[in-house]
Amino acid sequence: FTSYQNKNQLMFLCTHLNPLFSRFLHFLLKQPDQANKPTTSNMSGLDGVEHKTLKVNGINMHVAELPGSGSGGEPIILFIHGFPELWYTWRHQMTALSSLGYRTIAPDLRGYGDTNAPEKMEDYAYFNIVGDLVALIDAVTGGDEAVFVVGHDWGAMIAWQLCMYRPEKVKALVNMSVLFSPRSPDRVPIPTLRRFFGDDYYICRFQKPGEIELEFKKLGTEKVLKEFLTYKTPGPLYLPKGKLFKSSENGGASSALPPWLTQEDLDYYVTKYDNKGFTGPINYYRNIDRNWELTAPWTGAKIRVPVKFIVGDQDLTYNSPGAKEYINGGGFKKDVPLLDETVVLKGVGHFLHEESPEEINQHIHSFFQKFL
């Protein structure tokens, strides 16, 4: 991997690195009187957060919403979470930005939390997830309005795809942790990862259906989630079979949580993952090669919406091969022509929006204000 292009592709593969439901079928099956009628649940949550179930793209999607402080017509921010997260990962941003006049909306993505988890592995490709979000945007706007978008981790990857396929749906994007990377027509992702990192690399370990889920079950949901959520090693994550997290620097299950993650926070994640399991979220990884095949028509495509990108300098993604060269060498700006700024937060890891919420909130607000 000596050329810039190959380094960039490897960087994309290191981080996170698609069946296609037709738009026609979605609208054919949609029932105007029922399909997008919100059903308010009695689910407990943060003060003022309203929980709804919306029918989108053939699934029931759980959506958390916090209205803005105005009298209606507030600009909408759609938050897209990653792995292993939920809508809850955006609690700090929703509270702060709704107080500044935004209507904040955060779904559990397909397969997560209180949203449906289709059984077929193929139902977790890019096109399915972006289809869910397009239908959600239409449901909350009436179908004729663009929204602001904030993404993190897999949510960032999905946000890049949303902007590439349907740029008219996005006013501006704040993406975190995972850089955009153009599709390389010459490198199939998973075989490339295996050659470079070996079979113990976590994305490679996720490929065989059911295998990693059994190992997670033996460890216990709380242990698994704690290890992922507190991972702050600026290097690749390996999960050797039978030795998961043995080399972790985070200590055992009884070690103290970082200040930004309370036991109450962890308990919420654990409850939802105990109920739903890990298969849906991990199926995103199992579609990486399929996504590569299906997105061939977008080879060479660029992101043509205004973007601000934020990453922590301790994030494994920022320290992936080729990432810094891509940012500093002009490649990122070339692929994202409307890139406004790249912000690197010192001493911050992968879950930067939870670790440094006040700083992230200010970055989001200051950027979106330019488009109001």
Secondary structure, DSSP 8 states (H G I E B T S, - for coil): --SHHHHHHHHHHHHT------HHHHHHH--TTTTT--EE-----STT-EEEEEEETTEEEEEEEE--SSSS---EEEEE--TT--GGGGHHHHHHHHHTT-EEEEE--TTSTTS---S-GGGGSHHHHHHHHHHHHHHHH-SS--EEEEEETHHHHHHHHHHHH-GGGEEEEEEESS------TT--HHHHHHHHH-TTBHHHHT-STTHHHHHHHHH-HHHHHHHHHT---SS--B--TT-TTTT-TT--TTS---TTS-HHHHHHHHHHHHHH-SHHHHHHHHTHHHHHHHTGGGTT----S-EEEEEETT-TTTTSTTHHHHHHTSHHHHHSTTEEEEEEETT--S-HHHHSHHHHHHHHHHHHGGG-
